Amino acid sequence: MRFVLSNRLQNLSLDIIEDITELIYSKDKKAYYRLINLKLEKVRILFRVAYDRHYLSSEQMETLMTDINLCGKMLGGWEKSDERE
């Protein structure tokens, strides 16, 4: 199970990076913001599963959630900035 979770988290992370790259060059940015936000939520859920299975310490989980929430806030800021333009 640990390998499956780590593999899925790695794939989702790479997918998010690819989606951000596509977002930069896309005309339909709203769809990409939604897609990236959905994938961030999946990452949050998978880390909760890893934490519940005791693969992560509470300190690691706190750091991860802080960083993921920061990514979400940055994404929201980019979206608002694009809406103004």
PDB file of N, CA, C and O in Angstrom:
ATOM      1  N   MET A   1       0.819  -1.199   0.000  1.00  0.00           N
ATOM      2  CA  MET A   1       0.000   0.000   0.000  1.00  0.00           C
ATOM      3  C   MET A   1       0.867   1.268   0.000  1.00  0.00           C
ATOM      4  O   MET A   1       0.536   2.255  -0.657  1.00  0.00           O
ATOM      5  N   ARG A   2       1.966   1.227   0.737  1.00  0.00           N
ATOM      6  CA  ARG A   2       2.836   2.402   0.817  1.00  0.00           C
ATOM      7  C   ARG A   2       3.377   2.762  -0.572  1.00  0.00           C
ATOM      8  O   ARG A   2       3.409   3.933  -0.951  1.00  0.00           O
ATOM      9  N   PHE A   3       3.800   1.743  -1.321  1.00  0.00           N
ATOM     10  CA  PHE A   3       4.326   1.991  -2.659  1.00  0.00           C
ATOM     11  C   PHE A   3       3.249   2.572  -3.572  1.00  0.00           C
ATOM     12  O   PHE A   3       3.520   3.485  -4.353  1.00  0.00           O
ATOM     13  N   VAL A   4       2.049   2.054  -3.475  1.00  0.00           N
ATOM     14  CA  VAL A   4       0.948   2.545  -4.313  1.00  0.00           C
ATOM     15  C   VAL A   4       0.663   4.016  -4.007  1.00  0.00           C
ATOM     16  O   VAL A   4       0.495   4.822  -4.922  1.00  0.00           O
ATOM     17  N   LEU A   5       0.611   4.363  -2.719  1.00  0.00           N
ATOM     18  CA  LEU A   5       0.359   5.756  -2.339  1.00  0.00           C
ATOM     19  C   LEU A   5       1.473   6.677  -2.829  1.00  0.00           C
ATOM     20  O   LEU A   5       1.211   7.730  -3.411  1.00  0.00           O
ATOM     21  N   SER A   6       2.713   6.270  -2.588  1.00  0.00           N
ATOM     22  CA  SER A   6       3.819   7.142  -2.996  1.00  0.00           C
ATOM     23  C   SER A   6       3.871   7.293  -4.514  1.00  0.00           C
ATOM     24  O   SER A   6       4.153   8.378  -5.023  1.00  0.00           O
ATOM     25  N   ASN A   7       3.604   6.222  -5.223  1.00  0.00           N
ATOM     26  CA  ASN A   7       3.599   6.280  -6.688  1.00  0.00           C
ATOM     27  C   ASN A   7       2.483   7.199  -7.187  1.00  0.00           C
ATOM     28  O   ASN A   7       2.696   8.009  -8.090  1.00  0.00           O
ATOM     29  N   ARG A   8       1.313   7.072  -6.604  1.00  0.00           N
ATOM     30  CA  ARG A   8       0.180   7.916  -7.024  1.00  0.00           C
ATOM     31  C   ARG A   8       0.441   9.380  -6.702  1.00  0.00           C
ATOM     32  O   ARG A   8       0.112  10.261  -7.496  1.00  0.00           O
ATOM     33  N   LEU A   9       1.032   9.644  -5.537  1.00  0.00           N
ATOM     34  CA  LEU A   9       1.354  11.024  -5.160  1.00  0.00           C
ATOM     35  C   LEU A   9       2.390  11.624  -6.117  1.00  0.00           C
ATOM     36  O   LEU A   9       2.290  12.789  -6.502  1.00  0.00           O
ATOM     37  N   GLN A  10       3.368  10.826  -6.490  1.00  0.00           N
ATOM     38  CA  GLN A  10       4.366  11.308  -7.450  1.00  0.00           C
ATOM     39  C   GLN A  10       3.711  11.618  -8.795  1.00  0.00           C
ATOM     40  O   GLN A  10       3.990  12.651  -9.403  1.00  0.00           O
ATOM     41  N   ASN A  11       2.850  10.728  -9.251  1.00  0.00           N
ATOM     42  CA  ASN A  11       2.187  10.943 -10.539  1.00  0.00           C
ATOM     43  C   ASN A  11       1.283  12.167 -10.509  1.00  0.00           C
ATOM     44  O   ASN A  11       1.270  12.954 -11.456  1.00  0.00           O
ATOM     45  N   LEU A  12       0.530  12.331  -9.431  1.00  0.00           N
ATOM     46  CA  LEU A  12      -0.333  13.508  -9.315  1.00  0.00           C
ATOM     47  C   LEU A  12       0.489  14.795  -9.290  1.00  0.00           C
ATOM     48  O   LEU A  12       0.114  15.794  -9.904  1.00  0.00           O
ATOM     49  N   SER A  13       1.601  14.760  -8.583  1.00  0.00           N
ATOM     50  CA  SER A  13       2.464  15.942  -8.511  1.00  0.00           C
ATOM     51  C   SER A  13       2.997  16.313  -9.889  1.00  0.00           C
ATOM     52  O   SER A  13       3.007  17.487 -10.262  1.00  0.00           O
ATOM     53  N   LEU A  14       3.435  15.320 -10.635  1.00  0.00           N
ATOM     54  CA  LEU A  14       3.911  15.584 -11.993  1.00  0.00           C
ATOM     55  C   LEU A  14       2.772  16.055 -12.903  1.00  0.00           C
ATOM     56  O   LEU A  14       2.973  16.923 -13.752  1.00  0.00           O
ATOM     57  N   ASP A  15       1.585  15.487 -12.726  1.00  0.00           N
ATOM     58  CA  ASP A  15       0.417  15.934 -13.494  1.00  0.00           C
ATOM     59  C   ASP A  15       0.122  17.406 -13.225  1.00  0.00           C
ATOM     60  O   ASP A  15      -0.196  18.161 -14.144  1.00  0.00           O
ATOM     61  N   ILE A  16       0.229  17.809 -11.962  1.00  0.00           N
ATOM     62  CA  ILE A  16      -0.030  19.207 -11.601  1.00  0.00           C
ATOM     63  C   ILE A  16       0.986  20.122 -12.279  1.00  0.00           C
ATOM     64  O   ILE A  16       0.626  21.185 -12.785  1.00  0.00           O
ATOM     65  N   ILE A  17       2.243  19.717 -12.288  1.00  0.00           N
ATOM     66  CA  ILE A  17       3.278  20.521 -12.955  1.00  0.00           C
ATOM     67  C   ILE A  17       2.970  20.645 -14.448  1.00  0.00           C
ATOM     68  O   ILE A  17       3.089  21.727 -15.022  1.00  0.00           O
ATOM     69  N   GLU A  18       2.577  19.538 -15.072  1.00  0.00           N
ATOM     70  CA  GLU A  18       2.222  19.574 -16.491  1.00  0.00           C
ATOM     71  C   GLU A  18       1.009  20.461 -16.726  1.00  0.00           C
ATOM     72  O   GLU A  18       0.976  21.223 -17.692  1.00  0.00           O
ATOM     73  N   ASP A  19       0.014  20.368 -15.852  1.00  0.00           N
ATOM     74  CA  ASP A  19      -1.197  21.186 -16.002  1.00  0.00           C
ATOM     75  C   ASP A  19      -0.895  22.674 -15.846  1.00  0.00           C
ATOM     76  O   ASP A  19      -1.474  23.503 -16.549  1.00  0.00           O
ATOM     77  N   ILE A  20       0.003  23.012 -14.936  1.00  0.00           N
ATOM     78  CA  ILE A  20       0.379  24.419 -14.767  1.00  0.00           C
ATOM     79  C   ILE A  20       1.066  24.927 -16.039  1.00  0.00           C
ATOM     80  O   ILE A  20       0.828  26.055 -16.469  1.00  0.00           O
ATOM     81  N   THR A  21       1.906  24.101 -16.627  1.00  0.00           N
ATOM     82  CA  THR A  21       2.559  24.476 -17.876  1.00  0.00           C
ATOM     83  C   THR A  21       1.528  24.693 -18.979  1.00  0.00           C
ATOM     84  O   THR A  21       1.622  25.659 -19.736  1.00  0.00           O
ATOM     85  N   GLU A  22       0.545  23.797 -19.073  1.00  0.00           N
ATOM     86  CA  GLU A  22      -0.500  23.944 -20.083  1.00  0.00           C
ATOM     87  C   GLU A  22      -1.375  25.164 -19.792  1.00  0.00           C
ATOM     88  O   GLU A  22      -1.827  25.839 -20.718  1.00  0.00           O
ATOM     89  N   LEU A  23      -1.614  25.449 -18.513  1.00  0.00           N
ATOM     90  CA  LEU A  23      -2.403  26.615 -18.108  1.00  0.00           C
ATOM     91  C   LEU A  23      -1.768  27.898 -18.626  1.00  0.00           C
ATOM     92  O   LEU A  23      -2.458  28.794 -19.111  1.00  0.00           O
ATOM     93  N   ILE A  24      -0.460  27.974 -18.519  1.00  0.00           N
ATOM     94  CA  ILE A  24       0.254  29.187 -18.933  1.00  0.00           C
ATOM     95  C   ILE A  24      -0.004  29.505 -20.402  1.00  0.00           C
ATOM     96  O   ILE A  24      -0.113  30.672 -20.779  1.00  0.00           O
ATOM     97  N   TYR A  25      -0.103  28.466 -21.233  1.00  0.00           N
ATOM     98  CA  TYR A  25      -0.245  28.667 -22.675  1.00  0.00           C
ATOM     99  C   TYR A  25      -1.666  28.472 -23.186  1.00  0.00           C
ATOM    100  O   TYR A  25      -1.899  28.495 -24.394  1.00  0.00           O
ATOM    101  N   SER A  26      -2.614  28.281 -22.279  1.00  0.00           N
ATOM    102  CA  SER A  26      -3.989  27.992 -22.675  1.00  0.00           C
ATOM    103  C   SER A  26      -4.829  29.265 -22.768  1.00  0.00           C
ATOM    104  O   SER A  26      -4.583  30.253 -22.075  1.00  0.00           O
ATOM    105  N   LYS A  27      -5.822  29.207 -23.642  1.00  0.00           N
ATOM    106  CA  LYS A  27      -6.803  30.290 -23.701  1.00  0.00           C
ATOM    107  C   LYS A  27      -7.960  30.016 -22.741  1.00  0.00           C
ATOM    108  O   LYS A  27      -8.573  30.952 -22.229  1.00  0.00           O
ATOM    109  N   ASP A  28      -8.262  28.744 -22.497  1.00  0.00           N
ATOM    110  CA  ASP A  28      -9.330  28.356 -21.573  1.00  0.00           C
ATOM    111  C   ASP A  28      -8.729  28.065 -20.201  1.00  0.00           C
ATOM    112  O   ASP A  28      -8.654  26.912 -19.778  1.00  0.00           O
ATOM    113  N   LYS A  29      -8.306  29.113 -19.519  1.00  0.00           N
ATOM    114  CA  LYS A  29      -7.604  28.966 -18.247  1.00  0.00           C
ATOM    115  C   LYS A  29      -8.512  28.468 -17.127  1.00  0.00           C
ATOM    116  O   LYS A  29      -8.051  27.765 -16.227  1.00  0.00           O
ATOM    117  N   LYS A  30      -9.773  28.815 -17.171  1.00  0.00           N
ATOM    118  CA  LYS A  30     -10.691  28.448 -16.088  1.00  0.00           C
ATOM    119  C   LYS A  30     -10.763  26.927 -15.898  1.00  0.00           C
ATOM    120  O   LYS A  30     -10.793  26.437 -14.769  1.00  0.00           O
ATOM    121  N   ALA A  31     -10.788  26.197 -16.999  1.00  0.00           N
ATOM    122  CA  ALA A  31     -10.849  24.739 -16.918  1.00  0.00           C
ATOM    123  C   ALA A  31      -9.588  24.182 -16.270  1.00  0.00           C
ATOM    124  O   ALA A  31      -9.657  23.222 -15.504  1.00  0.00           O
ATOM    125  N   TYR A  32      -8.446  24.773 -16.570  1.00  0.00           N
ATOM    126  CA  TYR A  32      -7.189  24.303 -15.975  1.00  0.00           C
ATOM    127  C   TYR A  32      -7.118  24.616 -14.485  1.00  0.00           C
ATOM    128  O   TYR A  32      -6.624  23.803 -13.703  1.00  0.00           O
ATOM    129  N   TYR A  33      -7.606  25.789 -14.087  1.00  0.00           N
ATOM    130  CA  TYR A  33      -7.616  26.108 -12.658  1.00  0.00           C
ATOM    131  C   TYR A  33      -8.456  25.081 -11.890  1.00  0.00           C
ATOM    132  O   TYR A  33      -8.068  24.621 -10.816  1.00  0.00           O
ATOM    133  N   ARG A  34      -9.589  24.739 -12.449  1.00  0.00           N
ATOM    134  CA  ARG A  34     -10.460  23.752 -11.806  1.00  0.00           C
ATOM    135  C   ARG A  34      -9.776  22.384 -11.732  1.00  0.00           C
ATOM    136  O   ARG A  34      -9.827  21.716 -10.699  1.00  0.00           O
ATOM    137  N   LEU A  35      -9.144  21.977 -12.817  1.00  0.00           N
ATOM    138  CA  LEU A  35      -8.459  20.692 -12.881  1.00  0.00           C
ATOM    139  C   LEU A  35      -7.304  20.620 -11.879  1.00  0.00           C
ATOM    140  O   LEU A  35      -7.149  19.619 -11.179  1.00  0.00           O
ATOM    141  N   ILE A  36      -6.503  21.667 -11.812  1.00  0.00           N
ATOM    142  CA  ILE A  36      -5.372  21.692 -10.887  1.00  0.00           C
ATOM    143  C   ILE A  36      -5.862  21.684  -9.448  1.00  0.00           C
ATOM    144  O   ILE A  36      -5.295  20.990  -8.604  1.00  0.00           O
ATOM    145  N   ASN A  37      -6.899  22.442  -9.163  1.00  0.00           N
ATOM    146  CA  ASN A  37      -7.458  22.476  -7.816  1.00  0.00           C
ATOM    147  C   ASN A  37      -7.978  21.094  -7.406  1.00  0.00           C
ATOM    148  O   ASN A  37      -7.787  20.668  -6.267  1.00  0.00           O
ATOM    149  N   LEU A  38      -8.622  20.410  -8.322  1.00  0.00           N
ATOM    150  CA  LEU A  38      -9.115  19.059  -8.061  1.00  0.00           C
ATOM    151  C   LEU A  38      -7.962  18.110  -7.753  1.00  0.00           C
ATOM    152  O   LEU A  38      -8.057  17.288  -6.843  1.00  0.00           O
ATOM    153  N   LYS A  39      -6.884  18.223  -8.504  1.00  0.00           N
ATOM    154  CA  LYS A  39      -5.726  17.351  -8.270  1.00  0.00           C
ATOM    155  C   LYS A  39      -5.047  17.675  -6.938  1.00  0.00           C
ATOM    156  O   LYS A  39      -4.561  16.772  -6.258  1.00  0.00           O
ATOM    157  N   LEU A  40      -5.009  18.946  -6.563  1.00  0.00           N
ATOM    158  CA  LEU A  40      -4.483  19.308  -5.243  1.00  0.00           C
ATOM    159  C   LEU A  40      -5.315  18.671  -4.132  1.00  0.00           C
ATOM    160  O   LEU A  40      -4.775  18.202  -3.131  1.00  0.00           O
ATOM    161  N   GLU A  41      -6.617  18.661  -4.319  1.00  0.00           N
ATOM    162  CA  GLU A  41      -7.496  18.025  -3.326  1.00  0.00           C
ATOM    163  C   GLU A  41      -7.229  16.524  -3.242  1.00  0.00           C
ATOM    164  O   GLU A  41      -7.248  15.951  -2.153  1.00  0.00           O
ATOM    165  N   LYS A  42      -6.984  15.894  -4.375  1.00  0.00           N
ATOM    166  CA  LYS A  42      -6.648  14.464  -4.372  1.00  0.00           C
ATOM    167  C   LYS A  42      -5.344  14.215  -3.622  1.00  0.00           C
ATOM    168  O   LYS A  42      -5.213  13.229  -2.897  1.00  0.00           O
ATOM    169  N   VAL A  43      -4.381  15.118  -3.803  1.00  0.00           N
ATOM    170  CA  VAL A  43      -3.112  14.995  -3.080  1.00  0.00           C
ATOM    171  C   VAL A  43      -3.355  15.102  -1.577  1.00  0.00           C
ATOM    172  O   VAL A  43      -2.793  14.332  -0.799  1.00  0.00           O
ATOM    173  N   ARG A  44      -4.188  16.054  -1.171  1.00  0.00           N
ATOM    174  CA  ARG A  44      -4.522  16.200   0.256  1.00  0.00           C
ATOM    175  C   ARG A  44      -5.117  14.909   0.815  1.00  0.00           C
ATOM    176  O   ARG A  44      -4.737  14.455   1.894  1.00  0.00           O
ATOM    177  N   ILE A  45      -6.039  14.335   0.078  1.00  0.00           N
ATOM    178  CA  ILE A  45      -6.705  13.113   0.529  1.00  0.00           C
ATOM    179  C   ILE A  45      -5.714  11.954   0.629  1.00  0.00           C
ATOM    180  O   ILE A  45      -5.730  11.205   1.606  1.00  0.00           O
ATOM    181  N   LEU A  46      -4.864  11.806  -0.362  1.00  0.00           N
ATOM    182  CA  LEU A  46      -3.887  10.719  -0.327  1.00  0.00           C
ATOM    183  C   LEU A  46      -2.900  10.882   0.823  1.00  0.00           C
ATOM    184  O   LEU A  46      -2.491   9.891   1.430  1.00  0.00           O
ATOM    185  N   PHE A  47      -2.513  12.116   1.130  1.00  0.00           N
ATOM    186  CA  PHE A  47      -1.638  12.326   2.287  1.00  0.00           C
ATOM    187  C   PHE A  47      -2.370  12.011   3.592  1.00  0.00           C
ATOM    188  O   PHE A  47      -1.764  11.509   4.539  1.00  0.00           O
ATOM    189  N   ARG A  48      -3.672  12.304   3.643  1.00  0.00           N
ATOM    190  CA  ARG A  48      -4.441  11.924   4.844  1.00  0.00           C
ATOM    191  C   ARG A  48      -4.477  10.414   5.013  1.00  0.00           C
ATOM    192  O   ARG A  48      -4.367   9.908   6.130  1.00  0.00           O
ATOM    193  N   VAL A  49      -4.631   9.697   3.914  1.00  0.00           N
ATOM    194  CA  VAL A  49      -4.609   8.231   3.966  1.00  0.00           C
ATOM    195  C   VAL A  49      -3.245   7.752   4.462  1.00  0.00           C
ATOM    196  O   VAL A  49      -3.164   6.869   5.315  1.00  0.00           O
ATOM    197  N   ALA A  50      -2.175   8.339   3.924  1.00  0.00           N
ATOM    198  CA  ALA A  50      -0.825   7.964   4.350  1.00  0.00           C
ATOM    199  C   ALA A  50      -0.627   8.254   5.838  1.00  0.00           C
ATOM    200  O   ALA A  50      -0.006   7.464   6.548  1.00  0.00           O
ATOM    201  N   TYR A  51      -1.144   9.366   6.301  1.00  0.00           N
ATOM    202  CA  TYR A  51      -1.042   9.720   7.720  1.00  0.00           C
ATOM    203  C   TYR A  51      -1.845   8.741   8.581  1.00  0.00           C
ATOM    204  O   TYR A  51      -1.362   8.282   9.616  1.00  0.00           O
ATOM    205  N   ASP A  52      -3.053   8.428   8.158  1.00  0.00           N
ATOM    206  CA  ASP A  52      -3.889   7.487   8.908  1.00  0.00           C
ATOM    207  C   ASP A  52      -3.265   6.099   8.992  1.00  0.00           C
ATOM    208  O   ASP A  52      -3.494   5.370   9.957  1.00  0.00           O
ATOM    209  N   ARG A  53      -2.488   5.737   7.994  1.00  0.00           N
ATOM    210  CA  ARG A  53      -1.808   4.434   7.995  1.00  0.00           C
ATOM    211  C   ARG A  53      -0.449   4.509   8.697  1.00  0.00           C
ATOM    212  O   ARG A  53       0.318   3.547   8.696  1.00  0.00           O
ATOM    213  N   HIS A  54      -0.169   5.669   9.296  1.00  0.00           N
ATOM    214  CA  HIS A  54       1.056   5.894  10.064  1.00  0.00           C
ATOM    215  C   HIS A  54       2.320   5.845   9.207  1.00  0.00           C
ATOM    216  O   HIS A  54       3.386   5.456   9.684  1.00  0.00           O
ATOM    217  N   TYR A  55       2.193   6.242   7.945  1.00  0.00           N
ATOM    218  CA  TYR A  55       3.359   6.368   7.081  1.00  0.00           C
ATOM    219  C   TYR A  55       4.030   7.725   7.278  1.00  0.00           C
ATOM    220  O   TYR A  55       5.185   7.913   6.896  1.00  0.00           O
ATOM    221  N   LEU A  56       3.302   8.668   7.875  1.00  0.00           N
ATOM    222  CA  LEU A  56       3.802  10.019   8.115  1.00  0.00           C
ATOM    223  C   LEU A  56       3.631  10.372   9.584  1.00  0.00           C
ATOM    224  O   LEU A  56       2.665   9.958  10.226  1.00  0.00           O
ATOM    225  N   SER A  57       4.575  11.141  10.109  1.00  0.00           N
ATOM    226  CA  SER A  57       4.429  11.653  11.468  1.00  0.00           C
ATOM    227  C   SER A  57       3.507  12.869  11.450  1.00  0.00           C
ATOM    228  O   SER A  57       3.206  13.414  10.387  1.00  0.00           O
ATOM    229  N   SER A  58       3.071  13.282  12.609  1.00  0.00           N
ATOM    230  CA  SER A  58       2.188  14.458  12.669  1.00  0.00           C
ATOM    231  C   SER A  58       2.931  15.712  12.215  1.00  0.00           C
ATOM    232  O   SER A  58       2.331  16.604  11.616  1.00  0.00           O
ATOM    233  N   GLU A  59       4.235  15.786  12.495  1.00  0.00           N
ATOM    234  CA  GLU A  59       5.024  16.936  12.052  1.00  0.00           C
ATOM    235  C   GLU A  59       5.143  16.963  10.529  1.00  0.00           C
ATOM    236  O   GLU A  59       5.037  18.021   9.909  1.00  0.00           O
ATOM    237  N   GLN A  60       5.362  15.796   9.937  1.00  0.00           N
ATOM    238  CA  GLN A  60       5.433  15.732   8.475  1.00  0.00           C
ATOM    239  C   GLN A  60       4.098  16.114   7.852  1.00  0.00           C
ATOM    240  O   GLN A  60       4.048  16.840   6.860  1.00  0.00           O
ATOM    241  N   MET A  61       3.026  15.620   8.441  1.00  0.00           N
ATOM    242  CA  MET A  61       1.688  15.915   7.924  1.00  0.00           C
ATOM    243  C   MET A  61       1.384  17.408   8.019  1.00  0.00           C
ATOM    244  O   MET A  61       0.823  17.993   7.092  1.00  0.00           O
ATOM    245  N   GLU A  62       1.751  18.012   9.126  1.00  0.00           N
ATOM    246  CA  GLU A  62       1.507  19.446   9.309  1.00  0.00           C
ATOM    247  C   GLU A  62       2.269  20.260   8.262  1.00  0.00           C
ATOM    248  O   GLU A  62       1.722  21.195   7.676  1.00  0.00           O
ATOM    249  N   THR A  63       3.522  19.902   8.035  1.00  0.00           N
ATOM    250  CA  THR A  63       4.326  20.600   7.031  1.00  0.00           C
ATOM    251  C   THR A  63       3.738  20.426   5.639  1.00  0.00           C
ATOM    252  O   THR A  63       3.640  21.387   4.877  1.00  0.00           O
ATOM    253  N   LEU A  64       3.347  19.202   5.308  1.00  0.00           N
ATOM    254  CA  LEU A  64       2.761  18.930   3.992  1.00  0.00           C
ATOM    255  C   LEU A  64       1.476  19.715   3.777  1.00  0.00           C
ATOM    256  O   LEU A  64       1.287  20.324   2.725  1.00  0.00           O
ATOM    257  N   MET A  65       0.591  19.701   4.773  1.00  0.00           N
ATOM    258  CA  MET A  65      -0.686  20.407   4.625  1.00  0.00           C
ATOM    259  C   MET A  65      -0.475  21.913   4.508  1.00  0.00           C
ATOM    260  O   MET A  65      -1.184  22.583   3.757  1.00  0.00           O
ATOM    261  N   THR A  66       0.490  22.443   5.243  1.00  0.00           N
ATOM    262  CA  THR A  66       0.808  23.873   5.140  1.00  0.00           C
ATOM    263  C   THR A  66       1.270  24.205   3.721  1.00  0.00           C
ATOM    264  O   THR A  66       0.830  25.193   3.132  1.00  0.00           O
ATOM    265  N   ASP A  67       2.154  23.378   3.184  1.00  0.00           N
ATOM    266  CA  ASP A  67       2.676  23.621   1.836  1.00  0.00           C
ATOM    267  C   ASP A  67       1.600  23.450   0.765  1.00  0.00           C
ATOM    268  O   ASP A  67       1.529  24.241  -0.175  1.00  0.00           O
ATOM    269  N   ILE A  68       0.763  22.424   0.904  1.00  0.00           N
ATOM    270  CA  ILE A  68      -0.300  22.203  -0.078  1.00  0.00           C
ATOM    271  C   ILE A  68      -1.316  23.338  -0.030  1.00  0.00           C
ATOM    272  O   ILE A  68      -1.794  23.795  -1.068  1.00  0.00           O
ATOM    273  N   ASN A  69      -1.647  23.794   1.185  1.00  0.00           N
ATOM    274  CA  ASN A  69      -2.578  24.921   1.308  1.00  0.00           C
ATOM    275  C   ASN A  69      -1.985  26.187   0.693  1.00  0.00           C
ATOM    276  O   ASN A  69      -2.702  26.983   0.087  1.00  0.00           O
ATOM    277  N   LEU A  70      -0.682  26.368   0.851  1.00  0.00           N
ATOM    278  CA  LEU A  70      -0.019  27.515   0.222  1.00  0.00           C
ATOM    279  C   LEU A  70      -0.123  27.428  -1.296  1.00  0.00           C
ATOM    280  O   LEU A  70      -0.370  28.433  -1.963  1.00  0.00           O
ATOM    281  N   CYS A  71       0.065  26.235  -1.840  1.00  0.00           N
ATOM    282  CA  CYS A  71      -0.088  26.042  -3.293  1.00  0.00           C
ATOM    283  C   CYS A  71      -1.506  26.393  -3.732  1.00  0.00           C
ATOM    284  O   CYS A  71      -1.697  27.035  -4.765  1.00  0.00           O
ATOM    285  N   GLY A  72      -2.491  25.977  -2.958  1.00  0.00           N
ATOM    286  CA  GLY A  72      -3.880  26.301  -3.278  1.00  0.00           C
ATOM    287  C   GLY A  72      -4.143  27.794  -3.247  1.00  0.00           C
ATOM    288  O   GLY A  72      -4.853  28.320  -4.105  1.00  0.00           O
ATOM    289  N   LYS A  73      -3.575  28.481  -2.262  1.00  0.00           N
ATOM    290  CA  LYS A  73      -3.736  29.935  -2.172  1.00  0.00           C
ATOM    291  C   LYS A  73      -3.067  30.627  -3.354  1.00  0.00           C
ATOM    292  O   LYS A  73      -3.610  31.582  -3.911  1.00  0.00           O
ATOM    293  N   MET A  74      -1.890  30.143  -3.734  1.00  0.00           N
ATOM    294  CA  MET A  74      -1.200  30.732  -4.888  1.00  0.00           C
ATOM    295  C   MET A  74      -2.028  30.524  -6.157  1.00  0.00           C
ATOM    296  O   MET A  74      -2.162  31.434  -6.975  1.00  0.00           O
ATOM    297  N   LEU A  75      -2.575  29.334  -6.310  1.00  0.00           N
ATOM    298  CA  LEU A  75      -3.408  29.042  -7.479  1.00  0.00           C
ATOM    299  C   LEU A  75      -4.624  29.967  -7.513  1.00  0.00           C
ATOM    300  O   LEU A  75      -4.978  30.497  -8.567  1.00  0.00           O
ATOM    301  N   GLY A  76      -5.258  30.158  -6.364  1.00  0.00           N
ATOM    302  CA  GLY A  76      -6.400  31.068  -6.283  1.00  0.00           C
ATOM    303  C   GLY A  76      -6.013  32.492  -6.631  1.00  0.00           C
ATOM    304  O   GLY A  76      -6.775  33.199  -7.291  1.00  0.00           O
ATOM    305  N   GLY A  77      -4.831  32.923  -6.194  1.00  0.00           N
ATOM    306  CA  GLY A  77      -4.346  34.262  -6.521  1.00  0.00           C
ATOM    307  C   GLY A  77      -4.102  34.423  -8.007  1.00  0.00           C
ATOM    308  O   GLY A  77      -4.430  35.457  -8.589  1.00  0.00           O
ATOM    309  N   TRP A  78      -3.520  33.392  -8.626  1.00  0.00           N
ATOM    310  CA  TRP A  78      -3.306  33.440 -10.077  1.00  0.00           C
ATOM    311  C   TRP A  78      -4.636  33.527 -10.814  1.00  0.00           C
ATOM    312  O   TRP A  78      -4.778  34.269 -11.785  1.00  0.00           O
ATOM    313  N   GLU A  79      -5.604  32.756 -10.335  1.00  0.00           N
ATOM    314  CA  GLU A  79      -6.911  32.757 -10.987  1.00  0.00           C
ATOM    315  C   GLU A  79      -7.571  34.125 -10.901  1.00  0.00           C
ATOM    316  O   GLU A  79      -8.115  34.617 -11.890  1.00  0.00           O
ATOM    317  N   LYS A  80      -7.526  34.741  -9.723  1.00  0.00           N
ATOM    318  CA  LYS A  80      -8.107  36.077  -9.555  1.00  0.00           C
ATOM    319  C   LYS A  80      -7.381  37.088 -10.420  1.00  0.00           C
ATOM    320  O   LYS A  80      -8.008  37.983 -10.987  1.00  0.00           O
ATOM    321  N   SER A  81      -6.079  36.959 -10.528  1.00  0.00           N
ATOM    322  CA  SER A  81      -5.294  37.861 -11.356  1.00  0.00           C
ATOM    323  C   SER A  81      -5.682  37.722 -12.829  1.00  0.00           C
ATOM    324  O   SER A  81      -5.791  38.719 -13.543  1.00  0.00           O
ATOM    325  N   ASP A  82      -5.889  36.491 -13.275  1.00  0.00           N
ATOM    326  CA  ASP A  82      -6.305  36.265 -14.666  1.00  0.00           C
ATOM    327  C   ASP A  82      -7.716  36.787 -14.925  1.00  0.00           C
ATOM    328  O   ASP A  82      -8.011  37.257 -16.024  1.00  0.00           O
ATOM    329  N   GLU A  83      -8.582  36.707 -13.928  1.00  0.00           N
ATOM    330  CA  GLU A  83      -9.954  37.200 -14.095  1.00  0.00           C
ATOM    331  C   GLU A  83      -9.972  38.724 -14.280  1.00  0.00           C
ATOM    332  O   GLU A  83     -10.827  39.257 -14.988  1.00  0.00           O
ATOM    333  N   ARG A  84      -9.038  39.408 -13.649  1.00  0.00           N
ATOM    334  CA  ARG A  84      -8.976  40.875 -13.751  1.00  0.00           C
ATOM    335  C   ARG A  84      -8.509  41.324 -15.126  1.00  0.00           C
ATOM    336  O   ARG A  84      -8.848  42.418 -15.577  1.00  0.00           O
ATOM    337  N   GLU A  85      -7.732  40.477 -15.789  1.00  0.00           N
ATOM    338  CA  GLU A  85      -7.165  40.881 -17.090  1.00  0.00           C
ATOM    339  C   GLU A  85      -8.128  40.764 -18.205  1.00  0.00           C
ATOM    340  O   GLU A  85      -7.789  41.068 -19.348  1.00  0.00           O
TER     341      GLU A  85
END
